[in-house]
Amino acid sequence: MRLKLSHEETPKHTSLVTAVGFFKTSKQYELVSCSDDQTVWKWHVEGAPISKLCSLDAFCTAMAVMPNSKGNDNTFAMGFADGSFRLISDTGREEKKVDAHRGAVISVKWSYDGSALATAGEDGSVKIWSRSGMLRSTLTQMGHAIYSVVWSPDCEHLLFACSSKIHLKSIQAGQKQVEWKAHEGIVTIVDWSFVNNTILSGGEDCRYKIWDSYGRMLFSSAPLDHVVTSLAWSPTGKHFAVGAFNVLKLCDRTGWSYCRETPEVGSVFGISWCSDGTQFACGCGGGQVVFVSLVDRSFSWQNTDITLDEDNTIKVHDVLNETREDLDFRDRVTDMSLAYGALVVTTNNQCFVYQQTNWNTPHVEDLKEPPTLIVQCPFHFALVDANSIQIMSYEGRILSNIKYSGLRTEFLNHQTLSICRDAVCLVDPSSPKQIRVFDVYTGRQLGQAIQHKLDIVRISLNQQGSGAERAIAILDKNKDLYLTKAMNADRSEKLGSMVDSFMWNDSTDMLIALTDEKLQIYIYPSVCFVDKDLLPKTLQSKTCTDAGKYAQIIAFYGSNCVIRKADGSDLAMVTTPYPQLLYQHFEKGQWEQAVRLCRYVKSPELWASLAAMAIHSRALDTVEIALAAIEEVDKVQFVAHINKLPDEVLRSAELALFCKRPDEALNNLLSNKRLYRAIKMNIRLHRWTDALELALKHQTHVDTVLAYRQQHLQQMKHVETNEQFKQWAQQVEVDWDTVKKKIAMEKDTEVRNANGES
């Protein structure tokens, strides 16, 4: 990837440009720029000037565009050297002027929902204002000037730079302020990505640094030749731009540099990204407004590479078949995605869907809004725009439109939106501990939202199976990896901790995770819903020290895994191919072939995975063989006991008990009127009160409960303390011979019913 720069040969501004900002007008984007020549200009997104918006009576030092997804009634907040800020409409009319600070206003920032404005100034204060310009609070008063302020993704905190430190403070009163030393000199600029929750800072020590939200440094650059004067995260959170004197750099989110340009434009004072993340604009010390496009963007999927060049042509290269194709587009390509044999390309007005087997005739769909995100799965894909999430088939047919009250689509990204054959799930932007699941074909929400204990960093749906088997992998901010059922979220099981990255396999339900420089391979992660004790036994681990810190898994297809290291290089790894074969047998119900495979490979992890798969499919003979192979003697005996039960109802109940789902087992027995078995299961689980209440309710086996209770107390050498049991022990005579006869009659009835006898 590299940068393509363009600007007017003769600058429209006659003095340095202090701030720039993109804003939306209907379907298009435009740019507004402010300068020390006291003029404000409007520009086309391609870089041509439109007109002078207005003239000012003071020197503008900072500007922020109010977030506005609909593209009407845009408002700009501008800070001035006289200590005021002004709200100016997109027609150039001054709506309001507020005297905010003693000394110049250095930084202004709207909150992400546009409900509040933060200002910072030379007087060392940070203030919060309503969208109409009314003062809400003075957040802090420092001893030095504050050069930059930015909102946290949840809009509950403000981050600001003062002297050589970065400060983080809650907007709620009484909360403790966090601060840390960030640079050797003054911190000149900070930014906080709402997508990846990561902080950027630049300083007079000529370095730029990346921090997590707790103030831990993730990356520090080598010193540049000059002070870092501006930086900004891309709306996608995948990369960021850095500006200094005659220097412009594009960097990956982990810090390594894609490219470095040296335009002769003086210092870069302001950077603003277009919301599609394909270009940004810079305000420069020489009066130029520089428009910068990201060109030579490239994607790979298996043996296919695609590259978007500066002429708006996508070059397709099939490495395996040694074929090349050129795809030309009339309008500017804003986004593209290649996966599962399909290429999806979007412009501001249209969506093109190409199949890998036919690059000549794409499916073309007109769009109402410019899309900001593409998420693919093997069966269809999601297009996210300013208003909703559209689900489309690879034939270009719209399947559904997902929209609900409070949806903020600009906060969605590949980490927080996932799609599969029958479901779409997303992390609710307004509540990051909550996951909403929607039906692909109707767009309706399925059940209640899934609640997690901590803020969620990433989610991903498995691609195989359907309905009740649909699972969501969840990575929270504590770096713990969980698995939960999408359609029945009553259970959430922890798979691992200290996880940096994870990914589902494209053709099976295998899951891989990078954990502490190890590659963990979960052959059958759903084992945690079947028998969690087997989870460690299904886990394969490979040392992955070459990946280093902050590596990310970017592909996992077949037995091949690709890991992107922190320096931008890719590391290819190969996992064992045998789980792929095991899944093929499992999906076809070929248990005998699966057993043969495990005997051939002699892998305990494969045997444990087979046991879990067989339990899930109720192939109990295979379960016995697999558990015996990994020497789970107690479980083998219990499964043998289940196998001897006379009918399917009892086997299902005992299997549910084996999977640690006692309530499900009891409901199964009661719904099939197996009262004795339900009472006996409560006794086995030491739910004595439940057993007695059940017996009393149905007026049967009261003496059985009392007999087993007395036997238990005698064995434990305890005395009865439960008043209910004392009362019924006086009223009901316990005779073990009678109890045994009743039990024998129940079992005999079960056998006769199972054999079809009356």
VENDA-V815334 format. One record per residue. N is the residue number from 1. RES is the residue in three letters. PSI is psi in whole degrees, -180 to 180 (* if undefined). Layout:
BEGIN
n=N res=RES psi=PSI
n=N res=RES psi=PSI
END
This chain:
BEGIN
n=1 res=MET psi=141
n=2 res=ARG psi=176
n=3 res=LEU psi=139
n=4 res=LYS psi=118
n=5 res=LEU psi=143
n=6 res=SER psi=145
n=7 res=HIS psi=164
n=8 res=GLU psi=138
n=9 res=GLU psi=-41
n=10 res=THR psi=110
n=11 res=PRO psi=142
n=12 res=LYS psi=-33
n=13 res=HIS psi=141
n=14 res=THR psi=-3
n=15 res=SER psi=179
n=16 res=LEU psi=145
n=17 res=VAL psi=118
n=18 res=THR psi=-27
n=19 res=ALA psi=147
n=20 res=VAL psi=157
n=21 res=GLY psi=131
n=22 res=PHE psi=144
n=23 res=PHE psi=160
n=24 res=LYS psi=137
n=25 res=THR psi=111
n=26 res=SER psi=-115
n=27 res=LYS psi=-10
n=28 res=GLN psi=166
n=29 res=TYR psi=146
n=30 res=GLU psi=168
n=31 res=LEU psi=146
n=32 res=VAL psi=140
n=33 res=SER psi=144
n=34 res=CYS psi=147
n=35 res=SER psi=164
n=36 res=ASP psi=-5
n=37 res=ASP psi=8
n=38 res=GLN psi=34
n=39 res=THR psi=156
n=40 res=VAL psi=127
n=41 res=TRP psi=150
n=42 res=LYS psi=145
n=43 res=TRP psi=148
n=44 res=HIS psi=157
n=45 res=VAL psi=-24
n=46 res=GLU psi=-11
n=47 res=GLY psi=-1
n=48 res=ALA psi=139
n=49 res=PRO psi=143
n=50 res=ILE psi=-60
n=51 res=SER psi=165
n=52 res=LYS psi=125
n=53 res=LEU psi=-47
n=54 res=CYS psi=168
n=55 res=SER psi=151
n=56 res=LEU psi=160
n=57 res=ASP psi=11
n=58 res=ALA psi=171
n=59 res=PHE psi=121
n=60 res=CYS psi=131
n=61 res=THR psi=-24
n=62 res=ALA psi=157
n=63 res=MET psi=147
n=64 res=ALA psi=136
n=65 res=VAL psi=128
n=66 res=MET psi=131
n=67 res=PRO psi=131
n=68 res=ASN psi=101
n=69 res=SER psi=-22
n=70 res=LYS psi=-20
n=71 res=GLY psi=21
n=72 res=ASN psi=155
n=73 res=ASP psi=54
n=74 res=ASN psi=144
n=75 res=THR psi=135
n=76 res=PHE psi=133
n=77 res=ALA psi=123
n=78 res=MET psi=131
n=79 res=GLY psi=146
n=80 res=PHE psi=160
n=81 res=ALA psi=-18
n=82 res=ASP psi=6
n=83 res=GLY psi=2
n=84 res=SER psi=162
n=85 res=PHE psi=153
n=86 res=ARG psi=144
n=87 res=LEU psi=118
n=88 res=ILE psi=134
n=89 res=SER psi=170
n=90 res=ASP psi=-2
n=91 res=THR psi=-4
n=92 res=GLY psi=3
n=93 res=ARG psi=135
n=94 res=GLU psi=116
n=95 res=GLU psi=-38
n=96 res=LYS psi=146
n=97 res=LYS psi=131
n=98 res=VAL psi=126
n=99 res=ASP psi=107
n=100 res=ALA psi=-40
n=101 res=HIS psi=158
n=102 res=ARG psi=117
n=103 res=GLY psi=180
n=104 res=ALA psi=148
n=105 res=VAL psi=119
n=106 res=ILE psi=-31
n=107 res=SER psi=138
n=108 res=VAL psi=142
n=109 res=LYS psi=129
n=110 res=TRP psi=147
n=111 res=SER psi=162
n=112 res=TYR psi=-25
n=113 res=ASP psi=0
n=114 res=GLY psi=15
n=115 res=SER psi=-14
n=116 res=ALA psi=156
n=117 res=LEU psi=132
n=118 res=ALA psi=138
n=119 res=THR psi=148
n=120 res=ALA psi=148
n=121 res=GLY psi=-177
n=122 res=GLU psi=-24
n=123 res=ASP psi=1
n=124 res=GLY psi=12
n=125 res=SER psi=151
n=126 res=VAL psi=127
n=127 res=LYS psi=150
n=128 res=ILE psi=132
n=129 res=TRP psi=154
n=130 res=SER psi=169
n=131 res=ARG psi=-16
n=132 res=SER psi=0
n=133 res=GLY psi=16
n=134 res=MET psi=136
n=135 res=LEU psi=126
n=136 res=ARG psi=-45
n=137 res=SER psi=156
n=138 res=THR psi=110
n=139 res=LEU psi=-41
n=140 res=THR psi=161
n=141 res=GLN psi=111
n=142 res=MET psi=168
n=143 res=GLY psi=-10
n=144 res=HIS psi=168
n=145 res=ALA psi=147
n=146 res=ILE psi=119
n=147 res=TYR psi=-19
n=148 res=SER psi=143
n=149 res=VAL psi=146
n=150 res=VAL psi=150
n=151 res=TRP psi=150
n=152 res=SER psi=161
n=153 res=PRO psi=-33
n=154 res=ASP psi=2
n=155 res=CYS psi=23
n=156 res=GLU psi=-12
n=157 res=HIS psi=158
n=158 res=LEU psi=137
n=159 res=LEU psi=130
n=160 res=PHE psi=156
n=161 res=ALA psi=127
n=162 res=CYS psi=124
n=163 res=SER psi=-130
n=164 res=SER psi=8
n=165 res=LYS psi=156
n=166 res=ILE psi=134
n=167 res=HIS psi=141
n=168 res=LEU psi=120
n=169 res=LYS psi=138
n=170 res=SER psi=147
n=171 res=ILE psi=-10
n=172 res=GLN psi=139
n=173 res=ALA psi=149
n=174 res=GLY psi=-1
n=175 res=GLN psi=146
n=176 res=LYS psi=139
n=177 res=GLN psi=135
n=178 res=VAL psi=139
n=179 res=GLU psi=153
n=180 res=TRP psi=151
n=181 res=LYS psi=125
n=182 res=ALA psi=-38
n=183 res=HIS psi=164
n=184 res=GLU psi=-32
n=185 res=GLY psi=-162
n=186 res=ILE psi=139
n=187 res=VAL psi=117
n=188 res=THR psi=-27
n=189 res=ILE psi=142
n=190 res=VAL psi=155
n=191 res=ASP psi=152
n=192 res=TRP psi=119
n=193 res=SER psi=126
n=194 res=PHE psi=-11
n=195 res=VAL psi=-53
n=196 res=ASN psi=5
n=197 res=ASN psi=38
n=198 res=THR psi=146
n=199 res=ILE psi=139
n=200 res=LEU psi=144
n=201 res=SER psi=149
n=202 res=GLY psi=150
n=203 res=GLY psi=180
n=204 res=GLU psi=-6
n=205 res=ASP psi=7
n=206 res=CYS psi=20
n=207 res=ARG psi=156
n=208 res=TYR psi=145
n=209 res=LYS psi=155
n=210 res=ILE psi=135
n=211 res=TRP psi=152
n=212 res=ASP psi=178
n=213 res=SER psi=-7
n=214 res=TYR psi=1
n=215 res=GLY psi=15
n=216 res=ARG psi=130
n=217 res=MET psi=131
n=218 res=LEU psi=-26
n=219 res=PHE psi=143
n=220 res=SER psi=129
n=221 res=SER psi=164
n=222 res=ALA psi=151
n=223 res=PRO psi=136
n=224 res=LEU psi=178
n=225 res=ASP psi=-25
n=226 res=HIS psi=171
n=227 res=VAL psi=141
n=228 res=VAL psi=116
n=229 res=THR psi=-20
n=230 res=SER psi=153
n=231 res=LEU psi=156
n=232 res=ALA psi=139
n=233 res=TRP psi=145
n=234 res=SER psi=150
n=235 res=PRO psi=-23
n=236 res=THR psi=-16
n=237 res=GLY psi=5
n=238 res=LYS psi=-25
n=239 res=HIS psi=173
n=240 res=PHE psi=161
n=241 res=ALA psi=143
n=242 res=VAL psi=135
n=243 res=GLY psi=142
n=244 res=ALA psi=-167
n=245 res=PHE psi=116
n=246 res=ASN psi=26
n=247 res=VAL psi=136
n=248 res=LEU psi=127
n=249 res=LYS psi=145
n=250 res=LEU psi=127
n=251 res=CYS psi=153
n=252 res=ASP psi=162
n=253 res=ARG psi=-23
n=254 res=THR psi=-7
n=255 res=GLY psi=-26
n=256 res=TRP psi=153
n=257 res=SER psi=131
n=258 res=TYR psi=-48
n=259 res=CYS psi=165
n=260 res=ARG psi=126
n=261 res=GLU psi=150
n=262 res=THR psi=71
n=263 res=PRO psi=146
n=264 res=GLU psi=73
n=265 res=VAL psi=7
n=266 res=GLY psi=-162
n=267 res=SER psi=145
n=268 res=VAL psi=111
n=269 res=PHE psi=-23
n=270 res=GLY psi=139
n=271 res=ILE psi=131
n=272 res=SER psi=129
n=273 res=TRP psi=143
n=274 res=CYS psi=148
n=275 res=SER psi=-18
n=276 res=ASP psi=-5
n=277 res=GLY psi=12
n=278 res=THR psi=-13
n=279 res=GLN psi=161
n=280 res=PHE psi=168
n=281 res=ALA psi=152
n=282 res=CYS psi=139
n=283 res=GLY psi=129
n=284 res=CYS psi=160
n=285 res=GLY psi=-21
n=286 res=GLY psi=7
n=287 res=GLY psi=-3
n=288 res=GLN psi=148
n=289 res=VAL psi=110
n=290 res=VAL psi=126
n=291 res=PHE psi=128
n=292 res=VAL psi=123
n=293 res=SER psi=146
n=294 res=LEU psi=114
n=295 res=VAL psi=168
n=296 res=ASP psi=34
n=297 res=ARG psi=135
n=298 res=SER psi=149
n=299 res=PHE psi=154
n=300 res=SER psi=146
n=301 res=TRP psi=114
n=302 res=GLN psi=-114
n=303 res=ASN psi=15
n=304 res=THR psi=130
n=305 res=ASP psi=139
n=306 res=ILE psi=145
n=307 res=THR psi=132
n=308 res=LEU psi=116
n=309 res=ASP psi=180
n=310 res=GLU psi=-12
n=311 res=ASP psi=13
n=312 res=ASN psi=33
n=313 res=THR psi=132
n=314 res=ILE psi=123
n=315 res=LYS psi=122
n=316 res=VAL psi=129
n=317 res=HIS psi=114
n=318 res=ASP psi=105
n=319 res=VAL psi=-37
n=320 res=LEU psi=-46
n=321 res=ASN psi=-3
n=322 res=GLU psi=48
n=323 res=THR psi=153
n=324 res=ARG psi=143
n=325 res=GLU psi=147
n=326 res=ASP psi=125
n=327 res=LEU psi=114
n=328 res=ASP psi=144
n=329 res=PHE psi=138
n=330 res=ARG psi=-46
n=331 res=ASP psi=162
n=332 res=ARG psi=129
n=333 res=VAL psi=122
n=334 res=THR psi=-31
n=335 res=ASP psi=158
n=336 res=MET psi=155
n=337 res=SER psi=135
n=338 res=LEU psi=120
n=339 res=ALA psi=154
n=340 res=TYR psi=36
n=341 res=GLY psi=13
n=342 res=ALA psi=142
n=343 res=LEU psi=123
n=344 res=VAL psi=123
n=345 res=VAL psi=135
n=346 res=THR psi=143
n=347 res=THR psi=-173
n=348 res=ASN psi=-25
n=349 res=ASN psi=-16
n=350 res=GLN psi=159
n=351 res=CYS psi=129
n=352 res=PHE psi=130
n=353 res=VAL psi=116
n=354 res=TYR psi=143
n=355 res=GLN psi=145
n=356 res=GLN psi=-25
n=357 res=THR psi=-13
n=358 res=ASN psi=102
n=359 res=TRP psi=-3
n=360 res=ASN psi=-35
n=361 res=THR psi=90
n=362 res=PRO psi=159
n=363 res=HIS psi=130
n=364 res=VAL psi=132
n=365 res=GLU psi=131
n=366 res=ASP psi=143
n=367 res=LEU psi=145
n=368 res=LYS psi=-34
n=369 res=GLU psi=150
n=370 res=PRO psi=127
n=371 res=PRO psi=150
n=372 res=THR psi=-10
n=373 res=LEU psi=140
n=374 res=ILE psi=127
n=375 res=VAL psi=124
n=376 res=GLN psi=155
n=377 res=CYS psi=174
n=378 res=PRO psi=-18
n=379 res=PHE psi=-32
n=380 res=HIS psi=-174
n=381 res=PHE psi=162
n=382 res=ALA psi=136
n=383 res=LEU psi=124
n=384 res=VAL psi=127
n=385 res=ASP psi=-167
n=386 res=ALA psi=-20
n=387 res=ASN psi=-31
n=388 res=SER psi=-178
n=389 res=ILE psi=116
n=390 res=GLN psi=131
n=391 res=ILE psi=124
n=392 res=MET psi=146
n=393 res=SER psi=166
n=394 res=TYR psi=-2
n=395 res=GLU psi=5
n=396 res=GLY psi=12
n=397 res=ARG psi=134
n=398 res=ILE psi=124
n=399 res=LEU psi=-42
n=400 res=SER psi=169
n=401 res=ASN psi=118
n=402 res=ILE psi=123
n=403 res=LYS psi=140
n=404 res=TYR psi=163
n=405 res=SER psi=126
n=406 res=GLY psi=2
n=407 res=LEU psi=125
n=408 res=ARG psi=93
n=409 res=THR psi=-24
n=410 res=GLU psi=-16
n=411 res=PHE psi=-9
n=412 res=LEU psi=147
n=413 res=ASN psi=-176
n=414 res=HIS psi=-20
n=415 res=GLN psi=-30
n=416 res=THR psi=4
n=417 res=LEU psi=131
n=418 res=SER psi=149
n=419 res=ILE psi=145
n=420 res=CYS psi=-165
n=421 res=ARG psi=-43
n=422 res=ASP psi=1
n=423 res=ALA psi=154
n=424 res=VAL psi=131
n=425 res=CYS psi=148
n=426 res=LEU psi=151
n=427 res=VAL psi=124
n=428 res=ASP psi=116
n=429 res=PRO psi=-30
n=430 res=SER psi=-15
n=431 res=SER psi=90
n=432 res=PRO psi=-1
n=433 res=LYS psi=3
n=434 res=GLN psi=136
n=435 res=ILE psi=131
n=436 res=ARG psi=137
n=437 res=VAL psi=133
n=438 res=PHE psi=153
n=439 res=ASP psi=134
n=440 res=VAL psi=-40
n=441 res=TYR psi=-21
n=442 res=THR psi=-22
n=443 res=GLY psi=6
n=444 res=ARG psi=150
n=445 res=GLN psi=138
n=446 res=LEU psi=110
n=447 res=GLY psi=-165
n=448 res=GLN psi=158
n=449 res=ALA psi=146
n=450 res=ILE psi=128
n=451 res=GLN psi=134
n=452 res=HIS psi=161
n=453 res=LYS psi=-33
n=454 res=LEU psi=170
n=455 res=ASP psi=139
n=456 res=ILE psi=131
n=457 res=VAL psi=-40
n=458 res=ARG psi=147
n=459 res=ILE psi=156
n=460 res=SER psi=132
n=461 res=LEU psi=142
n=462 res=ASN psi=154
n=463 res=GLN psi=-13
n=464 res=GLN psi=162
n=465 res=GLY psi=-169
n=466 res=SER psi=172
n=467 res=GLY psi=-123
n=468 res=ALA psi=-21
n=469 res=GLU psi=-5
n=470 res=ARG psi=128
n=471 res=ALA psi=148
n=472 res=ILE psi=125
n=473 res=ALA psi=132
n=474 res=ILE psi=128
n=475 res=LEU psi=121
n=476 res=ASP psi=178
n=477 res=LYS psi=-12
n=478 res=ASN psi=3
n=479 res=LYS psi=27
n=480 res=ASP psi=138
n=481 res=LEU psi=126
n=482 res=TYR psi=159
n=483 res=LEU psi=131
n=484 res=THR psi=156
n=485 res=LYS psi=135
n=486 res=ALA psi=-38
n=487 res=MET psi=-17
n=488 res=ASN psi=83
n=489 res=ALA psi=35
n=490 res=ASP psi=-17
n=491 res=ARG psi=133
n=492 res=SER psi=119
n=493 res=GLU psi=139
n=494 res=LYS psi=130
n=495 res=LEU psi=-37
n=496 res=GLY psi=171
n=497 res=SER psi=166
n=498 res=MET psi=44
n=499 res=VAL psi=125
n=500 res=ASP psi=-36
n=501 res=SER psi=152
n=502 res=PHE psi=163
n=503 res=MET psi=142
n=504 res=TRP psi=152
n=505 res=ASN psi=151
n=506 res=ASP psi=-22
n=507 res=SER psi=-7
n=508 res=THR psi=-180
n=509 res=ASP psi=24
n=510 res=MET psi=149
n=511 res=LEU psi=133
n=512 res=ILE psi=151
n=513 res=ALA psi=143
n=514 res=LEU psi=118
n=515 res=THR psi=109
n=516 res=ASP psi=53
n=517 res=GLU psi=27
n=518 res=LYS psi=146
n=519 res=LEU psi=110
n=520 res=GLN psi=128
n=521 res=ILE psi=109
n=522 res=TYR psi=102
n=523 res=ILE psi=-42
n=524 res=TYR psi=81
n=525 res=PRO psi=-26
n=526 res=SER psi=-3
n=527 res=VAL psi=-26
n=528 res=CYS psi=-22
n=529 res=PHE psi=-16
n=530 res=VAL psi=-57
n=531 res=ASP psi=101
n=532 res=LYS psi=-24
n=533 res=ASP psi=-25
n=534 res=LEU psi=-11
n=535 res=LEU psi=-50
n=536 res=PRO psi=-27
n=537 res=LYS psi=-18
n=538 res=THR psi=5
n=539 res=LEU psi=124
n=540 res=GLN psi=145
n=541 res=SER psi=135
n=542 res=LYS psi=134
n=543 res=THR psi=135
n=544 res=CYS psi=50
n=545 res=THR psi=-25
n=546 res=ASP psi=-23
n=547 res=ALA psi=-33
n=548 res=GLY psi=-170
n=549 res=LYS psi=154
n=550 res=TYR psi=25
n=551 res=ALA psi=156
n=552 res=GLN psi=138
n=553 res=ILE psi=125
n=554 res=ILE psi=-13
n=555 res=ALA psi=143
n=556 res=PHE psi=93
n=557 res=TYR psi=139
n=558 res=GLY psi=-127
n=559 res=SER psi=16
n=560 res=ASN psi=138
n=561 res=CYS psi=135
n=562 res=VAL psi=127
n=563 res=ILE psi=129
n=564 res=ARG psi=120
n=565 res=LYS psi=169
n=566 res=ALA psi=-21
n=567 res=ASP psi=5
n=568 res=GLY psi=-10
n=569 res=SER psi=155
n=570 res=ASP psi=139
n=571 res=LEU psi=119
n=572 res=ALA psi=133
n=573 res=MET psi=154
n=574 res=VAL psi=129
n=575 res=THR psi=170
n=576 res=THR psi=139
n=577 res=PRO psi=-11
n=578 res=TYR psi=-36
n=579 res=PRO psi=-32
n=580 res=GLN psi=-43
n=581 res=LEU psi=-39
n=582 res=LEU psi=-41
n=583 res=TYR psi=-37
n=584 res=GLN psi=-45
n=585 res=HIS psi=-40
n=586 res=PHE psi=-45
n=587 res=GLU psi=-29
n=588 res=LYS psi=-3
n=589 res=GLY psi=26
n=590 res=GLN psi=77
n=591 res=TRP psi=-35
n=592 res=GLU psi=-43
n=593 res=GLN psi=-35
n=594 res=ALA psi=-42
n=595 res=VAL psi=-42
n=596 res=ARG psi=-42
n=597 res=LEU psi=-46
n=598 res=CYS psi=-38
n=599 res=ARG psi=-34
n=600 res=TYR psi=-44
n=601 res=VAL psi=-34
n=602 res=LYS psi=46
n=603 res=SER psi=121
n=604 res=PRO psi=-36
n=605 res=GLU psi=-37
n=606 res=LEU psi=-40
n=607 res=TRP psi=-45
n=608 res=ALA psi=-39
n=609 res=SER psi=-40
n=610 res=LEU psi=-41
n=611 res=ALA psi=-45
n=612 res=ALA psi=-41
n=613 res=MET psi=-42
n=614 res=ALA psi=-36
n=615 res=ILE psi=-44
n=616 res=HIS psi=-38
n=617 res=SER psi=1
n=618 res=ARG psi=35
n=619 res=ALA psi=81
n=620 res=LEU psi=-31
n=621 res=ASP psi=-43
n=622 res=THR psi=-36
n=623 res=VAL psi=-46
n=624 res=GLU psi=-45
n=625 res=ILE psi=-46
n=626 res=ALA psi=-42
n=627 res=LEU psi=-37
n=628 res=ALA psi=-35
n=629 res=ALA psi=-28
n=630 res=ILE psi=15
n=631 res=GLU psi=40
n=632 res=GLU psi=76
n=633 res=VAL psi=-45
n=634 res=ASP psi=-39
n=635 res=LYS psi=-35
n=636 res=VAL psi=-44
n=637 res=GLN psi=-41
n=638 res=PHE psi=-41
n=639 res=VAL psi=-37
n=640 res=ALA psi=-39
n=641 res=HIS psi=-42
n=642 res=ILE psi=-41
n=643 res=ASN psi=-27
n=644 res=LYS psi=-10
n=645 res=LEU psi=147
n=646 res=PRO psi=-29
n=647 res=ASP psi=173
n=648 res=GLU psi=-33
n=649 res=VAL psi=-47
n=650 res=LEU psi=-40
n=651 res=ARG psi=-41
n=652 res=SER psi=-43
n=653 res=ALA psi=-45
n=654 res=GLU psi=-33
n=655 res=LEU psi=-38
n=656 res=ALA psi=-38
n=657 res=LEU psi=-40
n=658 res=PHE psi=-36
n=659 res=CYS psi=13
n=660 res=LYS psi=41
n=661 res=ARG psi=69
n=662 res=PRO psi=-37
n=663 res=ASP psi=-41
n=664 res=GLU psi=-40
n=665 res=ALA psi=-45
n=666 res=LEU psi=-42
n=667 res=ASN psi=-38
n=668 res=ASN psi=-45
n=669 res=LEU psi=-44
n=670 res=LEU psi=-38
n=671 res=SER psi=-24
n=672 res=ASN psi=14
n=673 res=LYS psi=38
n=674 res=ARG psi=75
n=675 res=LEU psi=-43
n=676 res=TYR psi=-45
n=677 res=ARG psi=-37
n=678 res=ALA psi=-43
n=679 res=ILE psi=-44
n=680 res=LYS psi=-35
n=681 res=MET psi=-39
n=682 res=ASN psi=-39
n=683 res=ILE psi=-45
n=684 res=ARG psi=-31
n=685 res=LEU psi=4
n=686 res=HIS psi=31
n=687 res=ARG psi=72
n=688 res=TRP psi=-43
n=689 res=THR psi=-43
n=690 res=ASP psi=-40
n=691 res=ALA psi=-45
n=692 res=LEU psi=-44
n=693 res=GLU psi=-38
n=694 res=LEU psi=-42
n=695 res=ALA psi=-41
n=696 res=LEU psi=-39
n=697 res=LYS psi=-42
n=698 res=HIS psi=4
n=699 res=GLN psi=51
n=700 res=THR psi=145
n=701 res=HIS psi=30
n=702 res=VAL psi=-42
n=703 res=ASP psi=-31
n=704 res=THR psi=-45
n=705 res=VAL psi=-47
n=706 res=LEU psi=-38
n=707 res=ALA psi=-47
n=708 res=TYR psi=-32
n=709 res=ARG psi=-46
n=710 res=GLN psi=-41
n=711 res=GLN psi=-42
n=712 res=HIS psi=-45
n=713 res=LEU psi=-38
n=714 res=GLN psi=-43
n=715 res=GLN psi=-37
n=716 res=MET psi=-6
n=717 res=LYS psi=46
n=718 res=HIS psi=165
n=719 res=VAL psi=152
n=720 res=GLU psi=129
n=721 res=THR psi=-11
n=722 res=ASN psi=120
n=723 res=GLU psi=-37
n=724 res=GLN psi=-43
n=725 res=PHE psi=-36
n=726 res=LYS psi=-45
n=727 res=GLN psi=-47
n=728 res=TRP psi=-24
n=729 res=ALA psi=-30
n=730 res=GLN psi=-30
n=731 res=GLN psi=-29
n=732 res=VAL psi=128
n=733 res=GLU psi=132
n=734 res=VAL psi=120
n=735 res=ASP psi=114
n=736 res=TRP psi=-33
n=737 res=ASP psi=-43
n=738 res=THR psi=-43
n=739 res=VAL psi=-45
n=740 res=LYS psi=-37
n=741 res=LYS psi=-42
n=742 res=LYS psi=-40
n=743 res=ILE psi=-42
n=744 res=ALA psi=-39
n=745 res=MET psi=-42
n=746 res=GLU psi=-45
n=747 res=LYS psi=-37
n=748 res=ASP psi=-40
n=749 res=THR psi=-41
n=750 res=GLU psi=-43
n=751 res=VAL psi=-45
n=752 res=ARG psi=-40
n=753 res=ASN psi=-39
n=754 res=ALA psi=-31
n=755 res=ASN psi=1
n=756 res=GLY psi=14
n=757 res=GLU psi=151
n=758 res=SER psi=*
END
